């Protein structure tokens, strides 16, 4: 894994953390936490073992989730 202080583009960072737990926050405020399965050039994201949070409360649990990139506010890697 690279040093977080190094400058790199987001797609490089995301490709390095495939399989890691992440949090994705949408523009609507909804958050998804799961394992990053894949990401493409449009920042579309596929997650596995996903939990949906609305207002900080668990709303649903999903096996697989696909999130369209234009809905994403931010993506962060969770502590392992």
N, CA, C and O atoms as CSV, one atom per row, in Angstrom:
chain,resi,resn,atom,element,x,y,z
A,1,UNK,N,N,0.851,-1.178,0.000
A,1,UNK,CA,C,0.000,0.000,0.000
A,1,UNK,C,C,0.892,1.234,0.000
A,1,UNK,O,O,1.964,1.249,0.604
A,2,UNK,N,N,0.428,2.253,-0.684
A,2,UNK,CA,C,1.251,3.446,-0.795
A,2,UNK,C,C,1.069,4.362,0.408
A,2,UNK,O,O,0.100,4.251,1.159
A,3,UNK,N,N,2.023,5.264,0.568
A,3,UNK,CA,C,1.978,6.254,1.642
A,3,UNK,C,C,0.870,7.258,1.342
A,3,UNK,O,O,0.854,7.828,0.251
A,4,UNK,N,N,-0.069,7.497,2.285
A,4,UNK,CA,C,-1.164,8.415,2.020
A,4,UNK,C,C,-0.711,9.845,1.746
A,4,UNK,O,O,-1.483,10.631,1.198
A,5,UNK,N,N,0.521,10.205,2.111
A,5,UNK,CA,C,1.037,11.544,1.871
A,5,UNK,C,C,1.461,11.738,0.424
A,5,UNK,O,O,1.605,12.871,-0.035
A,6,UNK,N,N,1.667,10.617,-0.312
A,6,UNK,CA,C,2.050,10.728,-1.713
A,6,UNK,C,C,0.856,11.221,-2.513
A,6,UNK,O,O,-0.286,10.875,-2.212
A,7,UNK,N,N,1.121,12.030,-3.534
A,7,UNK,CA,C,0.018,12.491,-4.368
A,7,UNK,C,C,-0.273,11.436,-5.435
A,7,UNK,O,O,0.633,10.946,-6.108
A,8,UNK,N,N,-1.526,11.105,-5.569
A,8,UNK,CA,C,-1.957,10.181,-6.612
A,8,UNK,C,C,-3.410,10.503,-6.929
A,8,UNK,O,O,-4.106,11.150,-6.148
A,9,UNK,N,N,-3.848,10.041,-8.082
A,9,UNK,CA,C,-5.229,10.332,-8.442
A,9,UNK,C,C,-6.160,9.344,-7.735
A,9,UNK,O,O,-5.721,8.277,-7.307
A,10,UNK,N,N,-7.429,9.691,-7.613
A,10,UNK,CA,C,-8.374,8.844,-6.877
A,10,UNK,C,C,-8.511,7.439,-7.446
A,10,UNK,O,O,-8.670,6.484,-6.686
A,11,UNK,N,N,-8.451,7.291,-8.768
A,11,UNK,CA,C,-8.615,5.955,-9.338
A,11,UNK,C,C,-7.452,5.040,-8.964
A,11,UNK,O,O,-7.648,3.838,-8.782
A,12,UNK,N,N,-6.253,5.590,-8.849
A,12,UNK,CA,C,-5.103,4.794,-8.415
A,12,UNK,C,C,-5.297,4.345,-6.975
A,12,UNK,O,O,-5.087,3.176,-6.653
A,13,UNK,N,N,-5.694,5.263,-6.112
A,13,UNK,CA,C,-5.963,4.929,-4.709
A,13,UNK,C,C,-7.018,3.844,-4.607
A,13,UNK,O,O,-6.833,2.869,-3.878
A,14,UNK,N,N,-8.123,3.995,-5.325
A,14,UNK,CA,C,-9.208,3.024,-5.235
A,14,UNK,C,C,-8.804,1.659,-5.772
A,14,UNK,O,O,-9.199,0.636,-5.213
A,15,UNK,N,N,-8.029,1.626,-6.839
A,15,UNK,CA,C,-7.596,0.332,-7.372
A,15,UNK,C,C,-6.660,-0.390,-6.411
A,15,UNK,O,O,-6.578,-1.618,-6.431
A,16,UNK,N,N,-5.951,0.365,-5.568
A,16,UNK,CA,C,-5.038,-0.240,-4.588
A,16,UNK,C,C,-5.777,-0.818,-3.383
A,16,UNK,O,O,-5.224,-1.653,-2.667
A,17,UNK,N,N,-7.014,-0.388,-3.148
A,17,UNK,CA,C,-7.729,-0.868,-1.956
A,17,UNK,C,C,-8.896,-1.800,-2.300
A,17,UNK,O,O,-9.806,-1.970,-1.489
A,18,UNK,N,N,-8.877,-2.401,-3.489
A,18,UNK,CA,C,-9.894,-3.391,-3.841
A,18,UNK,C,C,-9.878,-4.485,-2.771
A,18,UNK,O,O,-8.816,-5.001,-2.422
A,19,UNK,N,N,-11.052,-4.833,-2.258
A,19,UNK,CA,C,-11.172,-5.854,-1.222
A,19,UNK,C,C,-11.162,-5.288,0.188
A,19,UNK,O,O,-11.453,-6.010,1.142
A,20,UNK,N,N,-10.832,-4.010,0.339
A,20,UNK,CA,C,-10.761,-3.378,1.665
A,20,UNK,C,C,-12.132,-2.815,2.055
A,20,UNK,O,O,-12.952,-2.516,1.187
A,21,UNK,N,N,-12.377,-2.673,3.356
A,21,UNK,CA,C,-13.624,-2.044,3.796
A,21,UNK,C,C,-13.586,-0.537,3.552
A,21,UNK,O,O,-12.598,0.129,3.863
A,22,UNK,N,N,-14.685,-0.004,2.986
A,22,UNK,CA,C,-14.763,1.428,2.706
A,22,UNK,C,C,-16.128,1.970,3.120
A,22,UNK,O,O,-17.072,1.215,3.353
A,23,UNK,N,N,-16.208,3.286,3.204
A,23,UNK,CA,C,-17.468,4.001,3.402
A,23,UNK,C,C,-17.674,4.902,2.195
A,23,UNK,O,O,-16.768,5.624,1.779
A,24,UNK,N,N,-18.879,4.848,1.641
A,24,UNK,CA,C,-19.245,5.706,0.520
A,24,UNK,C,C,-20.415,6.567,0.985
A,24,UNK,O,O,-21.448,6.039,1.394
A,25,UNK,N,N,-20.263,7.873,0.925
A,25,UNK,CA,C,-21.359,8.787,1.274
A,25,UNK,C,C,-21.893,9.397,-0.004
A,25,UNK,O,O,-21.137,9.901,-0.835
A,26,UNK,N,N,-23.207,9.344,-0.151
A,26,UNK,CA,C,-23.855,9.884,-1.337
A,26,UNK,C,C,-24.243,11.339,-1.130
A,26,UNK,O,O,-24.292,11.823,0.001
A,27,UNK,N,N,-24.516,12.024,-2.212
A,27,UNK,CA,C,-24.956,13.418,-2.151
A,27,UNK,C,C,-26.226,13.566,-1.320
A,27,UNK,O,O,-26.472,14.628,-0.748
A,28,UNK,N,N,-27.029,12.517,-1.249
A,28,UNK,CA,C,-28.283,12.537,-0.490
A,28,UNK,C,C,-28.064,12.391,1.011
A,28,UNK,O,O,-28.995,12.582,1.793
A,29,UNK,N,N,-26.835,12.053,1.424
A,29,UNK,CA,C,-26.535,11.862,2.834
A,29,UNK,C,C,-26.530,10.404,3.262
A,29,UNK,O,O,-26.071,10.086,4.360
A,30,UNK,N,N,-27.036,9.507,2.410
A,30,UNK,CA,C,-27.040,8.077,2.712
A,30,UNK,C,C,-25.609,7.560,2.646
A,30,UNK,O,O,-24.841,7.961,1.772
A,31,UNK,N,N,-25.245,6.661,3.578
A,31,UNK,CA,C,-23.910,6.066,3.589
A,31,UNK,C,C,-24.000,4.563,3.378
A,31,UNK,O,O,-24.936,3.907,3.835
A,32,UNK,N,N,-23.012,4.038,2.682
A,32,UNK,CA,C,-22.881,2.597,2.478
A,32,UNK,C,C,-21.510,2.188,2.975
A,32,UNK,O,O,-20.507,2.832,2.668
A,33,UNK,N,N,-21.476,1.111,3.745
A,33,UNK,CA,C,-20.213,0.550,4.220
A,33,UNK,C,C,-20.141,-0.880,3.727
A,33,UNK,O,O,-21.078,-1.658,3.905
A,34,UNK,N,N,-19.017,-1.223,3.104
A,34,UNK,CA,C,-18.847,-2.568,2.577
A,34,UNK,C,C,-17.446,-2.755,2.046
A,34,UNK,O,O,-16.587,-1.884,2.187
A,35,UNK,N,N,-17.224,-3.917,1.425
A,35,UNK,CA,C,-15.929,-4.223,0.828
A,35,UNK,C,C,-15.932,-3.769,-0.623
A,35,UNK,O,O,-16.832,-4.115,-1.388
A,36,UNK,N,N,-14.920,-2.991,-0.998
A,36,UNK,CA,C,-14.809,-2.510,-2.368
A,36,UNK,C,C,-14.526,-3.690,-3.295
A,36,UNK,O,O,-13.510,-4.373,-3.170
A,37,UNK,N,N,-15.445,-3.909,-4.219
A,37,UNK,CA,C,-15.307,-5.011,-5.159
A,37,UNK,C,C,-14.670,-4.556,-6.468
A,37,UNK,O,O,-13.781,-5.219,-7.003
A,38,UNK,N,N,-15.137,-3.412,-6.975
A,38,UNK,CA,C,-14.545,-2.865,-8.203
A,38,UNK,C,C,-14.915,-1.401,-8.356
A,38,UNK,O,O,-15.855,-0.907,-7.733
A,39,UNK,N,N,-14.156,-0.726,-9.195
A,39,UNK,CA,C,-14.398,0.681,-9.512
A,39,UNK,C,C,-13.970,0.891,-10.958
A,39,UNK,O,O,-13.010,0.275,-11.421
A,40,UNK,N,N,-14.682,1.763,-11.671
A,40,UNK,CA,C,-14.313,2.009,-13.061
A,40,UNK,C,C,-13.899,3.466,-13.264
A,40,UNK,O,O,-13.830,4.235,-12.306
A,41,UNK,N,N,-13.629,3.835,-14.491
A,41,UNK,CA,C,-13.146,5.174,-14.813
A,41,UNK,C,C,-14.144,6.283,-14.527
A,41,UNK,O,O,-13.760,7.448,-14.424
A,42,UNK,N,N,-15.426,5.936,-14.396
A,42,UNK,CA,C,-16.457,6.916,-14.070
A,42,UNK,C,C,-16.720,6.974,-12.570
A,42,UNK,O,O,-17.651,7.645,-12.125
A,43,UNK,N,N,-15.895,6.265,-11.787
A,43,UNK,CA,C,-16.019,6.172,-10.332
A,43,UNK,C,C,-17.293,5.438,-9.916
A,43,UNK,O,O,-17.761,5.599,-8.789
A,44,UNK,N,N,-17.864,4.624,-10.829
A,44,UNK,CA,C,-18.932,3.725,-10.431
A,44,UNK,C,C,-18.315,2.696,-9.507
A,44,UNK,O,O,-17.208,2.221,-9.757
A,45,UNK,N,N,-19.020,2.347,-8.442
A,45,UNK,CA,C,-18.455,1.515,-7.389
A,45,UNK,C,C,-19.319,0.287,-7.162
A,45,UNK,O,O,-20.543,0.389,-7.089
A,46,UNK,N,N,-18.686,-0.869,-7.051
A,46,UNK,CA,C,-19.377,-2.094,-6.663
A,46,UNK,C,C,-18.881,-2.486,-5.277
A,46,UNK,O,O,-17.675,-2.557,-5.038
A,47,UNK,N,N,-19.818,-2.741,-4.362
A,47,UNK,CA,C,-19.500,-3.144,-2.995
A,47,UNK,C,C,-20.096,-4.519,-2.707
A,47,UNK,O,O,-21.115,-4.900,-3.283
A,48,UNK,N,N,-19.446,-5.256,-1.809
A,48,UNK,CA,C,-19.959,-6.521,-1.310
A,48,UNK,C,C,-20.171,-6.401,0.193
A,48,UNK,O,O,-19.557,-5.556,0.845
A,49,UNK,N,N,-21.045,-7.249,0.744
A,49,UNK,CA,C,-21.320,-7.277,2.195
A,49,UNK,C,C,-21.634,-5.861,2.686
A,49,UNK,O,O,-20.986,-5.359,3.604
A,50,UNK,N,N,-22.616,-5.234,2.077
A,50,UNK,CA,C,-22.882,-3.815,2.266
A,50,UNK,C,C,-23.971,-3.542,3.293
A,50,UNK,O,O,-24.976,-4.249,3.358
A,51,UNK,N,N,-23.753,-2.508,4.090
A,51,UNK,CA,C,-24.743,-2.027,5.054
A,51,UNK,C,C,-25.081,-0.588,4.682
A,51,UNK,O,O,-24.193,0.235,4.464
A,52,UNK,N,N,-26.385,-0.297,4.614
A,52,UNK,CA,C,-26.867,1.042,4.281
A,52,UNK,C,C,-27.251,1.777,5.560
A,52,UNK,O,O,-27.978,1.242,6.396
A,53,UNK,N,N,-26.758,3.005,5.708
A,53,UNK,CA,C,-27.064,3.847,6.871
A,53,UNK,C,C,-27.806,5.092,6.415
A,53,UNK,O,O,-27.364,5.789,5.502
A,54,UNK,N,N,-28.922,5.364,7.047
A,54,UNK,CA,C,-29.687,6.581,6.781
A,54,UNK,C,C,-29.832,7.304,8.108
A,54,UNK,O,O,-30.382,6.752,9.061
A,55,UNK,N,N,-29.343,8.531,8.178
A,55,UNK,CA,C,-29.393,9.289,9.424
A,55,UNK,C,C,-28.599,8.620,10.550
A,55,UNK,O,O,-28.942,8.751,11.725
A,56,UNK,N,N,-27.540,7.908,10.178
A,56,UNK,CA,C,-26.693,7.242,11.169
A,56,UNK,C,C,-27.236,5.918,11.674
A,56,UNK,O,O,-26.583,5.254,12.478
A,57,UNK,N,N,-28.421,5.518,11.218
A,57,UNK,CA,C,-29.049,4.263,11.644
A,57,UNK,C,C,-29.022,3.248,10.502
A,57,UNK,O,O,-29.181,3.604,9.335
A,58,UNK,N,N,-28.818,1.971,10.861
A,58,UNK,CA,C,-28.825,0.915,9.850
A,58,UNK,C,C,-30.219,0.827,9.238
A,58,UNK,O,O,-31.214,0.699,9.951
A,59,UNK,N,N,-30.278,0.898,7.914
A,59,UNK,CA,C,-31.559,0.809,7.205
A,59,UNK,C,C,-31.716,-0.564,6.561
A,59,UNK,O,O,-32.764,-1.196,6.686
A,60,UNK,N,N,-30.655,-1.034,5.859
A,60,UNK,CA,C,-30.709,-2.316,5.161
A,60,UNK,C,C,-29.329,-2.947,5.107
A,60,UNK,O,O,-28.307,-2.288,5.297
A,61,UNK,N,N,-29.335,-4.246,4.840
A,61,UNK,CA,C,-28.099,-4.997,4.585
A,61,UNK,C,C,-28.257,-5.656,3.221
A,61,UNK,O,O,-29.287,-6.259,2.921
A,62,UNK,N,N,-27.214,-5.529,2.399
A,62,UNK,CA,C,-27.253,-6.058,1.045
A,62,UNK,C,C,-26.035,-6.946,0.809
A,62,UNK,O,O,-24.991,-6.770,1.437
A,63,UNK,N,N,-26.185,-7.888,-0.095
A,63,UNK,CA,C,-25.043,-8.692,-0.509
A,63,UNK,C,C,-24.134,-7.869,-1.402
A,63,UNK,O,O,-22.959,-7.665,-1.096
A,64,UNK,N,N,-24.694,-7.397,-2.516
A,64,UNK,CA,C,-23.939,-6.607,-3.488
A,64,UNK,C,C,-24.674,-5.300,-3.772
A,64,UNK,O,O,-25.903,-5.262,-3.817
A,65,UNK,N,N,-23.901,-4.231,-3.965
A,65,UNK,CA,C,-24.461,-2.922,-4.267
A,65,UNK,C,C,-23.634,-2.296,-5.383
A,65,UNK,O,O,-22.406,-2.392,-5.385
A,66,UNK,N,N,-24.315,-1.654,-6.333
A,66,UNK,CA,C,-23.645,-0.890,-7.376
A,66,UNK,C,C,-24.057,0.566,-7.208
A,66,UNK,O,O,-25.247,0.880,-7.186
A,67,UNK,N,N,-23.078,1.453,-7.091
A,67,UNK,CA,C,-23.346,2.874,-6.884
A,67,UNK,C,C,-22.805,3.655,-8.077
A,67,UNK,O,O,-21.629,3.554,-8.427
A,68,UNK,N,N,-23.677,4.422,-8.682
A,68,UNK,CA,C,-23.269,5.238,-9.825
A,68,UNK,C,C,-22.396,6.394,-9.345
A,68,UNK,O,O,-22.732,7.074,-8.376
A,69,UNK,N,N,-21.288,6.606,-10.021
A,69,UNK,CA,C,-20.269,7.562,-9.594
A,69,UNK,C,C,-20.746,8.988,-9.402
A,69,UNK,O,O,-20.230,9.689,-8.532
A,70,UNK,N,N,-21.723,9.443,-10.192
A,70,UNK,CA,C,-22.141,10.836,-10.067
A,70,UNK,C,C,-22.965,11.097,-8.808
A,70,UNK,O,O,-23.271,12.250,-8.505
A,71,UNK,N,N,-23.329,10.046,-8.071
A,71,UNK,CA,C,-24.060,10.203,-6.814
A,71,UNK,C,C,-23.142,10.273,-5.596
A,71,UNK,O,O,-23.610,10.520,-4.484
A,72,UNK,N,N,-21.846,10.060,-5.794
A,72,UNK,CA,C,-20.904,9.926,-4.677
A,72,UNK,C,C,-20.377,11.285,-4.227
A,72,UNK,O,O,-19.878,12.071,-5.032
A,73,UNK,N,N,-20.497,11.545,-2.921
A,73,UNK,CA,C,-19.922,12.750,-2.316
A,73,UNK,C,C,-18.477,12.475,-1.929
A,73,UNK,O,O,-17.587,13.265,-2.243
A,74,UNK,N,N,-18.237,11.341,-1.237
A,74,UNK,CA,C,-16.866,10.942,-0.920
A,74,UNK,C,C,-16.764,9.449,-0.683
A,74,UNK,O,O,-17.760,8.765,-0.448
A,75,UNK,N,N,-15.530,8.959,-0.752
A,75,UNK,CA,C,-15.195,7.562,-0.474
A,75,UNK,C,C,-14.041,7.581,0.502
A,75,UNK,O,O,-13.062,8.297,0.295
A,76,UNK,N,N,-14.146,6.798,1.567
A,76,UNK,CA,C,-13.031,6.715,2.514
A,76,UNK,C,C,-12.760,5.269,2.881
A,76,UNK,O,O,-13.673,4.447,2.967
A,77,UNK,N,N,-11.484,4.977,3.095
A,77,UNK,CA,C,-11.099,3.640,3.522
A,77,UNK,C,C,-11.304,3.545,5.021
A,77,UNK,O,O,-10.879,4.424,5.771
A,78,UNK,N,N,-11.963,2.463,5.462
A,78,UNK,CA,C,-12.205,2.239,6.878
A,78,UNK,C,C,-10.983,1.567,7.518
A,78,UNK,O,O,-10.188,0.905,6.852
A,79,UNK,N,N,-10.868,1.766,8.837
A,79,UNK,CA,C,-9.796,1.079,9.571
A,79,UNK,C,C,-10.038,-0.418,9.520
A,79,UNK,O,O,-11.178,-0.877,9.591
A,80,UNK,N,N,-8.982,-1.157,9.400
A,80,UNK,CA,C,-9.105,-2.623,9.282
A,80,UNK,C,C,-9.230,-3.272,10.622
A,80,UNK,O,O,-9.342,-4.495,10.708
